[in-house]
Amino acid sequence: METRMDLIVLMLMLGVVAARIDSYRTYDEGSDPMSPCAEHARTKDLEACLQAIRKRAEDPSIFWFGNAYSSTCKGQDEYIADCYNPRRDEKDSLVSRLLSQAELDPDSLDRYLEVTYMTRPGTYEACENRYSYNYSRSVTLDPMSMTVMSPFEVREEPRIWWRADDKTTLYTLVFYDVGYLSIKAMYINIPGNNFTKGEAVVKYEGPLNPTRNNNPYVFLLFRQAGAVTLDNKWKDTLSKRNWDTELQDFVQAHALEGPLALSWVLVVGDAYSAEVRRVQGFMNTCAHFVADAFRNEKLEFIPNRTYFGDPLQLNVYINVTFEATPTVVNSCCRIYSYPARTFNINPLGNTRVLPAHVRTDVIKYVTLHMATAFPDTQRDFEDKTLTLLMADPDVPLQAFGNERLPFLHWLVTNIRGGDVAAGDVVQSYMGPAPPDPKPHRYYMLLFRQDEDLDPHKLDYSAANCSWNFRGRCRYDVQTLVSENQLTLIGAAWMRVQFDDFVRQIYVGAGLNPRCVACHGVPGYADPCPSRLDDSSASIPSPGLCCLFSMLLWVLLKAVMCM
């Protein structure tokens, strides 16, 4: 009996352990089974693997900065994020970019570098959004594979192994950003193949490519003639992680032999790297991730030529900050208090905001950020004239708008220098006030103009709109875009839902009689109870006075829409 109980306990323990392992399951990726550098293949024929690595590293047609660069980035500004290239006039291979030579020494490359990344789950905040990465991965690099990883996945130092000549030979291991020419890690005086025992003169910094290019980051192994001592010049250069660091200069200055081995990982930008680079002042590519999310919105009021396929190039990040002061409203005999709040809208998270925090009289700031290297507002926008539009395509009343002809909340044109506040206001900002329970989407769209526009000739709204909404109802965005040759270059959006604040807006503006708007709301009475929070007050049904108000309201609306 005792043995049986011990067995049950053991099984339960194993079950718990198994459950824990399963929740953090890892799997090996990165190698193509048909690759000459797959483990079984290189074990059988290492020379074939090394020849394949050498051939790919010397081929100028493989990477984004090679033969295709001049055509891909033809006509683009040199600072545009995906086209920024410190050697834009060269058609580089990986080798020519690394070592300023066309070919590797065929006799020096004589061993394989095993690099394995162990990626753990985690969360981070970037581009006003919170991201979660929920996987555990084990990825062993294979230079012949086209596996592409994200910066968040390679943020931690990998495990590295190579065949050492002996335990006393000293080596230098370098991790290098080939696209942007910077040293990401360097270890010198490594005894044998134990790089953890080496001197980390540049501590590992994970790849932080913020662009849409598959950028190679290369591990290179060199043999030292003896112990390496860095002079003050090199210590200073390496400590600053300077861009445009010439690796070949370091190799020659310290008589390094090799590279004996090399491997690389392809990394494409994610929001994690975009945020880090934004803070560092190198690039702000949050617009790229907004563009990806925007493609899934499927808006009917955007012309096809600027919405589908390659023509959609959203290179401007619209950062909208709302600064709401405290406010209190009496809605249907209840007091609602809204504290002060300052926040940025988050299109990537599709988060909802309260109508009170984006009301008409709120303080708002719109800043524009071009996806460029070393962002500079004056440089990036000095030759651009822009139009900013905000619209709601979810209006439930056809007289006011629909998905094809949305309700216009804001329109500013002739924006110069990226300064929205200095543009010509066609329609002033009107805060969201969705009249139905369904959450409404409010889109801010930024267009590039080919020439100045006359703000008095941009009325593309329905003619029969009520006087207090003139110029806003059923606004024809497609005609605005086509007749004025506008090009969409930026987008942001938020979701807002009806609440008691909105109810009071419609009552206060005379758009809905109080007795109609508040009918059925707990605590409502006419007149209100002496104690506004007295939920025991009776809730009368609409009487003759209310019915008369309803009829009068309908007649007034009919007159205003004539």
Secondary structure, 3 states (H helix, E strand, C coil): CHHHHHHHHHHHHHHHHHHHHHHCCCCEECCCCCCCCCHHHHHHCHHHHHHHHHHHHHCCCCCCCCCCHHHHCCCCCCCEHHHCCCCCCCCCCHHHHHHCCCCCCCCCCCCCCEEEEEECCEEEEECCEEEEECCCEEEECCCCCCCEECCCCCCCCCEEECCCCCCCCEEEEEEEECCCCEEEEEEEEEECCCHHHCEEEECCCCCCCCCCCCEEEEEEEEECCCCCCCCHHHHHHHHCCCCCCCHHHHHHHCCCEEEEEEEEEEECCCHHHHHHHHHHCCECCHHHHHHHHHHCCCCCCCCHHHCCCCCCCCCEEEEEEEEECCEEEEECCEEEEECCEEEECCCCCCCEECHHHHCCCCEEEEEEEECEECCCHHHHHCCCEEEEEEEECCCCCCCCCCCCCCEEEEEEEEEECCCHHHCEEEECCCCCCCCCCCCEEEEEEEEEECCCCCHHHCCCCCCCCCHHHCCCCCCCHHHHHHHCCCEEEEEEEEEECCCHHHHHHHHHCCCCCHHHHCCCCCCCCCCCCCCCCCCCCCCCCCCHHHHHHHHHHHHHHHHHCC
